[in-house]
């Protein structure tokens, strides 16, 4: 059953679908991983709701409420390119690695998908790649962090997809505060999506990583270019210049680590001597 809710918490009936919803993993995660699909088959076979599901209810038969705890959030990962106005993208998945749950954590990452590396995304069907879900027993803020981390570890190559856009939405203060009206995208992306907006600290970290990776590539593979950063040697060998986004991108000066330390220094080119 779906409702619209106004700012005064008044509920207005929208529709009822007598089928399993795309968002059913959310219900399953917050209710203790109840398998709704199994329950539907049991009911359809005439055996009724499984007894272990009934044990999860609060209240009597007339006012039973399924117990729930924590917070879950789901992102639909589509082969739709947000850099091209969310146009569908087709082709084979050249690399595909799904994020996994940290076994030492009580947070949960769940990926419902039907693809593997090599699966073609065609123009004939819905381009949804997966439903990526995150659960935290400690509430919405941490569930957002868990989903953000999962998106960072999700490898999808070969087609354009909306994972970077979802990442950017999760980072936005308005989304984190729950301000998500139906005009959210035109309000916060009036000129479209141009990539995840990194903080100054994140750009410096990226420059440091690019310098390290670029150094290894130069030493081992005779200086092949990095796809999204240009690494230039300084004459004295103590510092290198990293240009994020290519030769004319934002420049950083990265100091080489000393033999006694793995720490490197990074500063914007404009701040250097």
N, C-alpha and C positions, 0 to 999 in steps of 0.2 A: 504494500500500500504506500503510495507516495503523496506527500503533502507539500504545500508551500507554506513558509513561516514568515510572518512579518516581524518588524523590529520590536513589537510588543509581545512577541511569542504567541500570536494567534495563528492557529493551524487551519489551513484551507485545503480540503480534499482535492487532489489532482487526478489520480487514476489508481486502478488496482490491476495488477498483472497476475494471473493465476498460473505462474510458471516460475522457474528459478531465475533470479535476477543476476545480471552481470556482476553486481556488487556482493554476491553471496559470500565470498571469502571474508568480508568484513564481519558479517554475523558469525561465521564459524570461528574466527579468531577471538572475538571478544566473549564468546560463550564457551570457551574451553575446547576449541577445535571439534565441535560437533560436525559430523559429516551430513550435511543437508541432502546431498544426492542419495546417500544410502537410505536416509529416512524416507525420502520420496518413493524409492523402490519398495521399501517395506510396507508403506501405506498402500501403494498401488497393488501389491500382492495380497492385500487383505489381512496382513499381520499386525497392522496398527503401528503407532509410534513406538520405537524401541524403548524398552523399560529404562535403559540407562539414560535416555534423553529425558524421560519423565522425571527422573531423579534430580535433574538440574532445575526444575521449576520451583518458583516461589509462589505460595498462595494455593487456593483450592482450585477445583476443576473449572469453576465459573470465572475466576479472575487470575488464572495462572500467568506468571511472568517469567520469562527465561532469564536466569541470572547472567549478569555480564560484568566484566571488569576490564580495566585497562583501556587502551585506545588503539584502533587500527585505522590505517589509511591506505587507499588503493590508487595506483596510477595505471591508466591504460597506455601501454607503449605501442604506438602506431608507426607504421612505415609511411609517415606523412612528414614532409620537410618543413619545419617552421621558418626556415630561412627563405622559403619560396611560397609563403602564404599558405602553408600546410597542404600543398599539393601532394597527392599520392606519389610514392616512390616505389619502383619495381626493380626486380633483379634478384640474384641469389645472395644469401647471407654468407659473405666471404669469411667472416669470423663471428662466432657467437658463443659467448661465455656468460652464463647466468650467475648472479651473486648468490652466495650461500649464507645461511645463518651461522653466526659465531657460536660454536658449541659451548663455550664458556659463559655465554650471556643468556639471560632469560628473555631478551628481545627475540623476535621472530621475523625472518624474511621468508616470504612465500612467493614463488613464481609459478603462475598457471600459464602454460604455453603449449604449443603444438608444433614447434619448430626446432631444428638443429642446424648446425653449420652446414651450409649447402642447400638448405631449403629455399626454393624460389618464392619470392613475393610477387604474385601475379596481379593483373588489373581486373581479374574476374570476381574476386571475393573481397570481403572486408579486410583492410590491411592491418588489422590488429596483430601485433607480434606476441604480446603477452599481457597479463595482468600482474603487475608487481605490487606486492602488499607488504606492509611493515606493521608490526605490533610491538607495543611497549606496555608493560603493566603499570608504568609510572605516568601515563597520560599523553596528551596530544603533542606537547613540545618535543618530548623524546621520540615519539613515533615519527615526527617530521625529520628529526636528525637521523633516525635509523633508515628511513626511506632515502634521504639525501645520500647517505653513505653507500647504500645499495646501488643507487644510480651511478655513483662515481665508479663502482666496480663492475658495472654492467657493460660488457663489450659487444657492440653491434656494429659490424662493418659491412659495406656492400650496398646499403640503401640509406637514404635519408630517413631520419626518425625523430620523434618528438622528445626523446629523453633529455636533451639539453634544455629544452623549453620547460619541461616539468621541474628540472633542477632549479632553474631561475625563478619559477613561481614559488617553489618551496622556500627560497632564500628571501623572498620579498616580505617586508614588515607587514604589509596589509594582509597577506595570506596568513602569516603567523598569528596575527591578531584576530583572524576569523572574518575579516571584511572581504567577502567573496560574492558580491552580487552578480547577476547575470551579465552585466556590462564590464566585468573585471578586465577582460583582454583589451577591448578598445580603450578603456580608461588608462591602463598601465602600459599598454603597447600600442599607442596611437599610430606609430610609424612602422609597426611590425616588429618582429623579433630579429635581433642582429647578433645574438650570442649571449652566453652567460656573462653577466657583469662581474668581473673579479674585483676584489678589494685591492688596495695598494699593497698590502702585506702578501696577498695571494700572488700578485704579479711578480713581486720580488722572489717569492719561493719558486715560482715557475721559472724565472730567469736562472736561479741557482741550479735547479734540476736540469734545465736545458744546457747549462755550461758543463755540468758533469757528464751528461749523456753525450753532448757534442765532443767533449774531450776524448771519451772512450772511442767514439766513432772515428775521430780524426787519427787516433793512435792505431786502431786496429783495422780500419777500412779506408784509410787514405782520404779522409775528410769528405765523405758524402754529405750532402745538405740535409738538414732537419726539415721536416715538412712545414712546420709553423714557426720556426725560429732560425735566425742566422747567427752563427757563432764565429766571431772574428778574433784572431790572435792579436795581442798587444806586442809591441816590439821587445819589451823587457821580459816578457814571459811570466811576469808576476800577476798580471790581470788579463782578463779577456772581456770583450764586449759582446753582449747578447742583445739581439734585436728581436723582440717578440712580434710575430706577424710578418717576418721577412726583413729584408735589407733596410726598408724605410719605416719599420715599426718602432715601437717604444723601446729605447735603448737603456741598458743597464750595464754597470761596471761590476764584474764579479771577480773577487780576489781568489787566488789559488790557496787551498788549505796548506798549512805548514806540515812538515813531517810529524810533528808531535800532536797534531790535532786534525780532526775531520771537519772542523767548523770553517765555513767560508763567509766572506762578507759580500753583501749585495747592496748597491745603491743606484738610484736613477742616474743616468749620464749627466743630467742637468745639475745634479748636486756634487758631481766629482770635480776634482781639481784639474 
